[in-house]
Amino acid sequence: MRPQLLTMLGVLVFLAAGASTWQPEVLDSTGSTAAPPNTIIPRQGCITAECHPGVKEYPFLHGPIQVRGCEGCHELVDPVEHRYDFVAERERMCALCHIPEVTDAPFSHEPFEQGECLSCHNPHGGAGQHLLRGERYVDACLLCHQDMTGAHDTVHGPASVGACGACHEPHTSSLPKLLNTDGRDLCLKCHIRTSLEIESLPVVHAPVLGDCRVCHDPHATDNSSLLIDVPETLCTDCHMHIGSTIANSSTQHAAITTSRTCLNCHSPHASNHAGLLQKDVTHLCFECHNEEIPTDDGDILINMEELIESGKSLHGAVSQRGCIECHDIHGGGHRRLLTNEYPSGIYYPFAESSYALCFSCHDQQLVLLENTESATNFRNGTANLHFEHVNRDKKGRSCKICHDTHAASPENHIRESVPFGPGGWMLPIHFVSLPDGGRCGAGCHQAYEYNRIEPVLYPSVESDNSWNGGDLDPDALNKPEQTTDDDPED
């Protein structure tokens, strides 16, 4: 049928349908609207507005198409039927011009190995210079491979834009999965900041020295930072002893159980600090403990940063190793995450086990000896005043009645006041340091002075101790009505 007759039929169909816009009938996949010719035509006649116009409708064209060299790939067999064959077998066609690279790479892409170039490449043109099928690199990949991103919350940047070639070679590779670089070096090509951290910081996470895929998925996950699992589970899969500690702790650290869990305190790749901590221990703790924190039991943890930075006398444990000297940072079996037993109130019947935390640094003789010349400086002559205060079966004074276990303004981190009684009244201590001793004018007794060289003598007083609260219930004294917990370990 002649082209003129086809065009007339098209006009009749248009008029019969009453359409407002007429489009010529498309006769083949390249957009031809004219009937195939039945004679040999010149090479420049293959691609016109009516014949095969779609062959050139690409941003990038195959070289022969640019010069209308269709006969480079197509050979006329029958002009009457307008039938063409390829000039060579399908798997050899591209190799007529594109000499395959010679390589001993152990891994090759199956279509490339089989000469199926047209599975991925459009022989006429494409959206990019490699003439891949589809608008993006991934469109060609998806013809065979399933979508690697899926309906996940977090997608790797290259995968999100379909840039499979950022990580994979299209033809051959010396690495599995056709990766173009080995191990972590593949990731560090783009993640420059992480690379600089690993190279410059002294403490490096062991998996970082190997393959990033130990922790990260290269395509997409439902976890932040493309982690293959939530941080706590991912970390404890390797750090099983810490996982056991967290799971079996009666007192848990909120930093481990909330928000980013392990990553609240640890850097995942490299750090300047031991244990991959983000900062030194003290300043890291101040990230949270820089304000009052209500607890589940109704107490309030004081602003520890303010207390320590305002104190002139720091507990040695605080000034040397910091918080981890006395506290378990992952969780434990003692109140306030302490590493060992410590009295919870200001009055406590004495037992060595009750002060196990203190005795991990301090000599037990400090409290056990009634008289000493060297175990403590808190003595009147040889009378051990620590023994006098602490070593009692009833109403023994715990360390915190005089000392703040973190920091205070007076020397020896002695407190300026201590909560006392059911109402939580802040009882002033009025401690004064003297050259060979000191003086205490606390509200719990008259002003007493002690001297290590020349002991101060006081007349013995017979008393039932009712005047100084000796008859009060220690348990009642340890339960103030106020909810503010001013215990030093808090």
C-alpha positions as CSV (number, residue, x, y, z in Angstrom):
1,M,0.0,0.0,0.0
2,R,1.4,3.4,-1.0
3,P,2.3,6.0,1.6
4,Q,-0.2,8.5,0.1
5,L,-3.0,6.0,0.4
6,L,-2.1,5.3,4.0
7,T,-2.1,9.0,4.8
8,M,-5.6,9.4,3.2
9,L,-6.9,6.5,5.3
10,G,-5.5,8.1,8.4
11,V,-7.4,11.3,7.6
12,L,-10.6,9.4,7.1
13,V,-10.2,7.6,10.5
14,F,-9.5,11.0,12.1
15,L,-12.6,12.6,10.7
16,A,-14.8,9.6,11.6
17,A,-13.6,9.6,15.2
18,G,-14.2,13.3,15.5
19,A,-10.8,13.7,17.2
20,S,-9.5,17.1,18.0
21,T,-5.8,16.3,17.2
22,W,-4.6,13.9,14.6
23,Q,-1.6,11.7,15.0
24,P,-0.4,9.5,12.1
25,E,-0.6,5.8,12.7
26,V,2.7,4.4,14.0
27,L,3.8,1.4,12.0
28,D,6.8,0.2,13.9
29,S,8.7,0.6,17.2
30,T,11.0,3.3,15.8
31,G,8.0,5.6,15.1
32,S,7.6,5.2,11.3
33,T,4.4,6.5,9.9
34,A,5.2,5.6,6.2
35,A,4.9,2.2,4.7
36,P,8.1,0.3,4.1
37,P,9.6,1.0,0.7
38,N,10.0,-1.9,-1.9
39,T,13.1,-0.6,-3.5
40,I,16.6,0.1,-2.4
41,I,16.9,3.5,-0.8
42,P,19.9,5.7,-0.2
43,R,21.5,5.5,3.2
44,Q,20.3,9.0,4.2
45,G,16.7,7.9,3.6
46,C,16.4,5.5,6.6
47,I,15.9,8.1,9.2
48,T,13.4,10.8,8.3
49,A,10.4,12.3,9.9
50,E,8.3,9.5,8.5
51,C,10.8,6.6,8.5
52,H,12.4,5.3,11.7
53,P,12.6,8.8,13.4
54,G,12.8,7.2,16.9
55,V,16.2,5.8,16.1
56,K,17.8,9.2,16.8
57,E,15.6,10.4,19.6
58,Y,18.3,9.9,22.3
59,P,20.7,12.4,24.1
60,F,23.6,10.2,23.1
61,L,23.8,8.3,19.7
62,H,25.7,5.3,18.6
63,G,28.5,6.4,16.1
64,P,27.0,4.8,13.0
65,I,23.6,6.4,13.8
66,Q,25.2,9.8,13.9
67,V,26.4,9.4,10.3
68,R,23.4,7.4,9.1
69,G,25.5,4.4,8.7
70,C,22.7,1.8,9.3
71,E,24.4,-0.6,6.9
72,G,27.2,-0.9,9.4
73,C,25.0,-3.3,11.3
74,H,22.1,-4.0,9.0
75,E,22.4,-5.8,5.6
76,L,19.6,-5.6,3.0
77,V,18.3,-9.1,2.1
78,D,15.1,-8.4,0.2
79,P,14.3,-4.8,-1.1
80,V,10.7,-5.8,-2.0
81,E,9.9,-7.0,1.5
82,H,12.3,-4.3,3.0
83,R,13.9,-7.1,5.0
84,Y,17.3,-6.8,6.6
85,D,19.6,-9.1,8.5
86,F,22.4,-8.4,11.0
87,V,25.8,-8.4,9.3
88,A,27.0,-11.0,11.9
89,E,25.6,-13.2,14.6
90,R,24.1,-11.3,17.5
91,E,26.9,-12.2,19.9
92,R,29.6,-11.1,17.4
93,M,28.0,-7.9,16.2
94,C,29.5,-5.5,18.7
95,A,32.9,-7.1,18.5
96,L,33.2,-6.1,14.8
97,C,34.0,-2.6,16.1
98,H,34.4,-2.9,19.8
99,I,37.3,-5.1,20.5
100,P,36.6,-6.9,23.8
101,E,39.1,-6.2,26.5
102,V,41.5,-9.1,27.2
103,T,41.6,-9.8,30.9
104,D,42.4,-12.7,33.2
105,A,39.9,-11.4,35.8
106,P,38.2,-14.3,37.5
107,F,34.8,-12.7,37.6
108,S,32.8,-11.6,34.6
109,H,29.2,-10.4,34.0
110,E,27.2,-13.2,32.4
111,P,25.8,-11.2,29.5
112,F,29.3,-9.9,28.7
113,E,30.7,-13.4,28.8
114,Q,28.0,-14.7,26.4
115,G,28.3,-11.7,24.0
116,E,24.9,-10.5,24.9
117,C,25.8,-6.8,24.8
118,L,22.3,-5.9,23.6
119,S,20.9,-7.1,26.9
120,C,22.2,-4.0,28.5
121,H,23.0,-1.6,25.6
122,N,20.8,0.0,23.1
123,P,22.4,-0.2,19.7
124,H,21.1,3.1,18.5
125,G,21.4,5.5,21.5
126,G,20.7,6.1,25.2
127,A,20.5,8.6,28.0
128,G,24.2,8.3,28.7
129,Q,27.4,7.9,26.7
130,H,27.4,4.1,27.4
131,L,24.1,3.7,25.6
132,L,22.6,1.7,28.5
133,R,19.0,0.8,28.2
134,G,16.7,3.1,30.2
135,E,17.0,6.5,31.7
136,R,19.4,5.5,34.5
137,Y,22.2,3.0,35.0
138,V,20.0,1.0,37.2
139,D,17.3,0.6,34.6
140,A,19.6,-1.6,32.6
141,C,20.5,-3.6,35.8
142,L,16.9,-4.1,36.7
143,L,16.2,-5.9,33.5
144,C,17.9,-8.9,35.2
145,H,18.6,-8.0,38.8
146,Q,16.0,-7.4,41.5
147,D,15.7,-4.0,43.1
148,M,18.3,-3.8,45.9
149,T,16.8,-0.8,47.6
150,G,13.3,-2.0,48.2
151,A,10.9,-0.2,50.6
152,H,13.6,0.6,53.2
153,D,14.0,3.7,55.4
154,T,17.6,4.3,54.5
155,V,19.1,4.0,51.1
156,H,22.8,4.3,50.1
157,G,23.4,7.5,48.0
158,P,24.6,5.8,44.9
159,A,21.8,3.2,45.1
160,S,19.2,5.9,45.6
161,V,20.1,7.5,42.2
162,G,20.6,4.2,40.4
163,A,24.4,4.7,40.1
164,C,25.3,1.0,40.3
165,G,28.5,1.7,38.4
166,A,29.9,3.7,41.3
167,C,30.7,0.3,43.0
168,H,30.4,-2.4,40.3
169,E,32.2,-3.1,37.1
170,P,29.9,-3.8,34.2
171,H,32.0,-6.4,32.4
172,T,34.8,-8.1,34.4
173,S,36.4,-7.7,37.8
174,S,39.1,-9.4,39.9
175,L,36.6,-9.2,42.9
176,P,33.4,-11.0,43.7
177,K,30.1,-9.3,42.8
178,L,32.1,-7.3,40.1
179,L,33.2,-4.7,42.7
180,N,35.6,-2.2,41.4
181,T,37.7,-1.9,44.6
182,D,38.4,-4.2,47.5
183,G,37.1,-4.1,51.0
184,R,36.9,-0.8,52.9
185,D,38.8,1.0,50.1
186,L,35.7,0.9,48.0
187,C,33.7,2.8,50.7
188,L,36.5,5.2,51.5
189,K,36.7,6.5,48.0
190,C,33.6,8.5,48.8
191,H,33.6,8.6,52.6
192,I,36.6,10.9,52.9
193,R,35.9,12.1,56.4
194,T,35.8,8.6,57.7
195,S,39.0,7.8,55.9
196,L,40.8,10.7,57.5
197,E,39.5,9.6,61.0
198,I,40.8,6.1,60.5
199,E,44.2,7.3,59.3
200,S,44.7,10.0,61.9
201,L,43.2,8.9,65.1
202,P,45.0,6.5,67.5
203,V,42.1,4.1,68.4
204,V,40.5,2.4,65.5
205,H,37.5,0.0,65.6
206,A,38.8,-3.5,64.5
207,P,36.1,-4.1,61.8
208,V,37.0,-0.8,60.1
209,L,40.4,-2.3,59.2
210,G,38.6,-5.0,57.2
211,D,35.3,-4.8,55.4
212,C,32.6,-2.1,56.2
213,R,30.0,-4.7,55.3
214,V,30.5,-6.2,58.8
215,C,28.3,-3.5,60.1
216,H,26.8,-1.7,57.0
217,D,24.5,-2.8,54.1
218,P,25.8,-1.3,50.8
219,H,22.3,-0.8,49.4
220,A,19.5,-0.2,51.9
221,T,18.3,-1.0,55.4
222,D,15.7,0.1,57.9
223,N,18.4,1.4,60.3
224,S,20.2,4.7,60.4
225,S,23.7,4.9,58.7
226,L,22.8,1.8,56.7
227,L,23.5,-0.4,59.7
228,I,22.5,-4.0,59.2
229,D,20.9,-4.1,62.6
230,V,20.1,-1.6,65.4
231,P,23.3,-0.5,67.2
232,E,22.8,-2.3,70.5
233,T,22.2,-5.7,68.8
234,L,24.9,-5.1,66.2
235,C,27.5,-4.2,68.9
236,T,26.7,-6.9,71.3
237,D,26.9,-9.6,68.6
238,C,30.6,-9.1,68.9
239,H,30.9,-7.6,72.4
240,M,28.9,-10.4,74.0
241,H,30.3,-9.8,77.5
242,I,28.8,-6.3,77.4
243,G,25.6,-7.6,76.1
244,S,25.4,-10.0,79.0
245,T,26.1,-7.1,81.4
246,I,23.3,-5.0,80.0
247,A,20.8,-7.9,79.9
248,N,21.5,-9.0,83.5
249,S,21.9,-5.6,85.2
250,S,19.4,-4.6,87.8
251,T,20.5,-1.0,87.4
252,Q,20.7,0.1,83.8
253,H,22.4,3.1,82.3
254,A,19.9,5.1,80.3
255,A,22.6,6.0,77.8
256,I,22.6,2.3,76.8
257,T,18.9,1.9,76.6
258,T,17.7,5.1,74.9
259,S,18.2,6.9,71.6
260,R,21.3,5.7,69.7
261,T,22.3,3.3,72.5
262,C,26.0,2.4,72.2
263,L,26.5,5.3,69.8
264,N,25.5,7.8,72.4
265,C,29.0,7.4,73.9
266,H,31.2,5.5,71.4
267,S,32.5,6.5,68.0
268,P,31.9,3.6,65.5
269,H,35.0,4.1,63.5
270,A,37.9,5.8,65.3
271,S,38.6,8.0,68.3
272,N,41.2,9.8,70.3
273,H,40.1,8.0,73.5
274,A,40.3,4.5,74.8
275,G,37.3,2.3,74.2
276,L,36.4,4.4,71.2
277,L,34.7,7.0,73.5
278,Q,33.7,10.2,71.8
279,K,35.3,12.3,74.5
280,D,37.3,11.8,77.7
281,V,35.2,10.1,80.3
282,T,34.3,13.1,82.5
283,H,33.3,15.4,79.7
284,L,31.4,12.6,77.9
285,C,29.3,12.0,81.1
286,F,28.6,15.7,81.2
287,E,26.8,15.4,77.9
288,C,23.9,14.2,79.9
289,H,24.7,15.0,83.5
290,N,24.8,18.7,83.0
291,E,21.3,19.2,84.5
292,E,19.1,17.6,87.1
293,I,17.7,14.3,86.0
294,P,14.6,12.7,87.6
295,T,14.9,9.0,88.3
296,D,12.3,6.3,88.2
297,D,12.4,5.9,92.0
298,G,11.4,9.5,92.6
299,D,14.9,10.9,93.3
300,I,16.7,13.6,91.3
301,L,20.2,13.2,90.2
302,I,22.0,16.5,90.8
303,N,23.7,18.6,88.1
304,M,27.1,16.8,88.3
305,E,28.9,19.1,85.9
306,E,28.0,22.1,88.0
307,L,29.0,20.3,91.2
308,I,32.4,19.2,90.0
309,E,33.3,22.4,88.2
310,S,32.4,24.5,91.2
311,G,34.3,22.3,93.7
312,K,37.8,23.3,94.8
313,S,38.5,19.9,96.3
314,L,37.9,16.8,94.1
315,H,37.7,13.2,95.2
316,G,40.8,11.5,93.8
317,A,38.7,9.1,91.8
318,V,37.1,12.0,90.0
319,S,40.3,13.9,89.3
320,Q,42.3,10.9,88.1
321,R,40.3,8.3,86.1
322,G,36.9,10.0,86.3
323,C,33.5,8.6,86.6
324,I,34.4,5.0,85.6
325,E,36.5,4.6,88.7
326,C,33.4,4.1,90.7
327,H,30.6,3.6,88.2
328,D,29.8,0.9,85.7
329,I,28.9,2.6,82.4
330,H,27.0,-0.3,80.9
331,G,25.0,-1.5,83.9
332,G,25.4,-3.2,87.1
333,G,23.9,-4.7,90.2
334,H,24.4,-1.8,92.6
335,R,22.6,1.4,93.2
336,R,23.5,4.3,91.0
337,L,25.6,2.1,88.7
338,L,28.3,1.8,91.4
339,T,30.9,-0.8,90.8
340,N,30.6,-2.2,94.3
341,E,28.6,-1.9,97.5
342,Y,28.3,1.5,99.2
343,P,25.8,2.7,101.9
344,S,22.7,4.3,100.5
345,G,22.0,6.5,103.5
346,I,23.9,8.8,105.8
347,Y,23.5,6.4,108.7
348,Y,24.4,2.8,108.3
349,P,25.4,-0.1,110.6
350,F,29.1,-0.7,109.9
351,A,30.2,-3.8,108.0
352,E,33.3,-4.1,105.8
353,S,31.2,-5.4,102.9
354,S,29.0,-2.3,103.0
355,Y,32.0,-0.2,102.2
356,A,33.5,-2.5,99.5
357,L,33.6,0.4,97.0
358,C,35.6,2.7,99.3
359,F,37.9,-0.1,100.4
360,S,38.8,-0.8,96.7
361,C,41.0,2.3,97.0
362,H,41.2,3.2,100.7
363,D,42.9,1.1,103.4
364,Q,40.4,-0.7,105.6
365,Q,42.5,0.2,108.6
366,L,41.2,3.7,108.2
367,V,38.0,2.6,109.9
368,L,38.9,-0.7,111.6
369,L,41.6,0.7,114.0
370,E,40.3,2.5,117.1
371,N,43.8,4.0,117.6
372,T,46.4,4.7,115.0
373,E,49.4,6.9,114.3
374,S,49.3,6.6,110.5
375,A,46.1,5.1,109.1
376,T,44.4,8.5,108.9
377,N,45.0,12.1,109.5
378,F,41.5,12.5,111.0
379,R,42.6,11.7,114.5
380,N,42.9,13.4,117.9
381,G,46.4,12.2,119.0
382,T,46.1,8.5,118.2
383,A,42.3,8.3,118.6
384,N,40.9,7.4,115.2
385,L,38.0,9.7,114.5
386,H,36.9,7.8,111.4
387,F,36.5,4.7,113.7
388,E,34.6,6.9,116.1
389,H,32.1,8.1,113.5
390,V,31.8,5.1,111.2
391,N,32.4,1.9,113.1
392,R,29.2,1.5,115.0
393,D,26.5,-1.1,115.0
394,K,23.8,1.5,115.4
395,K,23.7,4.9,113.8
396,G,27.1,4.5,112.2
397,R,27.9,7.6,110.1
398,S,28.6,6.7,106.5
399,C,31.3,8.5,104.5
400,K,28.8,10.8,102.9
401,I,27.8,12.5,106.2
402,C,31.0,14.5,106.0
403,H,32.4,14.0,102.5
404,D,31.0,14.7,99.1
405,T,32.2,11.8,97.0
406,H,32.6,14.0,94.0
407,A,33.7,17.5,94.9
408,A,33.3,20.3,97.5
409,S,34.8,23.7,98.3
410,P,36.5,22.8,101.6
411,E,39.6,20.6,101.4
412,N,39.4,16.8,101.5
413,H,36.1,17.3,99.7
414,I,34.3,17.8,103.0
415,R,30.7,18.9,102.6
416,E,29.5,22.3,103.7
417,S,26.2,20.8,104.8
418,V,24.4,17.4,104.8
419,P,20.6,16.5,104.6
420,F,19.4,15.5,108.0
421,G,16.2,14.3,109.5
422,P,12.8,13.4,108.1
423,G,12.4,16.9,106.7
424,G,15.8,16.8,104.8
425,W,17.1,19.9,106.6
426,M,20.5,20.8,105.3
427,L,22.7,20.6,108.5
428,P,25.8,22.8,108.3
429,I,29.1,21.2,109.1
430,H,31.3,24.3,109.6
431,F,34.6,22.4,109.1
432,V,37.8,24.4,109.5
433,S,41.2,23.0,108.6
434,L,44.0,23.7,111.2
435,P,47.8,23.1,110.8
436,D,47.8,19.9,112.8
437,G,44.1,19.0,112.7
438,G,40.8,20.8,112.3
439,R,37.6,21.8,113.9
440,C,34.0,20.9,113.2
441,G,31.0,22.9,114.5
442,A,28.2,20.8,113.1
443,G,24.7,21.2,114.4
444,C,24.8,17.6,115.5
445,H,27.2,18.4,118.4
446,Q,29.1,21.2,120.0
447,A,32.2,22.5,118.2
448,Y,35.0,20.0,118.5
449,E,38.6,20.4,117.6
450,Y,41.2,17.7,117.0
451,N,45.0,17.8,116.9
452,R,47.2,15.0,115.7
453,I,50.3,16.2,117.6
454,E,48.8,17.5,120.9
455,P,45.4,15.9,121.3
456,V,42.6,18.1,122.6
457,L,41.2,16.8,125.9
458,Y,37.5,16.9,126.6
459,P,35.8,15.9,129.8
460,S,33.7,12.7,129.5
461,V,30.0,13.3,129.5
462,E,27.6,10.7,130.8
463,S,24.5,10.9,128.7
464,D,21.8,8.8,127.2
465,N,22.6,10.6,123.8
466,S,19.0,11.8,123.5
467,W,20.4,15.4,123.2
468,N,22.2,14.7,120.0
469,G,19.7,12.4,118.3
470,G,21.2,9.2,119.5
471,D,17.7,7.9,120.2
472,L,16.3,8.6,116.7
473,D,15.6,5.8,114.2
474,P,18.4,5.8,111.6
475,D,16.0,4.5,109.0
476,A,13.8,7.5,109.5
477,L,16.8,9.8,109.2
478,N,17.7,8.2,105.8
479,K,14.3,8.9,104.3
480,P,13.8,12.7,103.9
481,E,10.5,13.9,102.8
482,Q,12.0,15.9,99.9
483,T,12.5,14.0,96.7
484,T,15.8,15.7,95.8
485,D,18.5,13.0,96.2
486,D,21.6,14.7,97.4
487,D,23.6,11.5,97.9
488,P,27.2,12.1,96.8
489,E,27.1,9.1,94.5
490,D,24.2,10.7,92.6
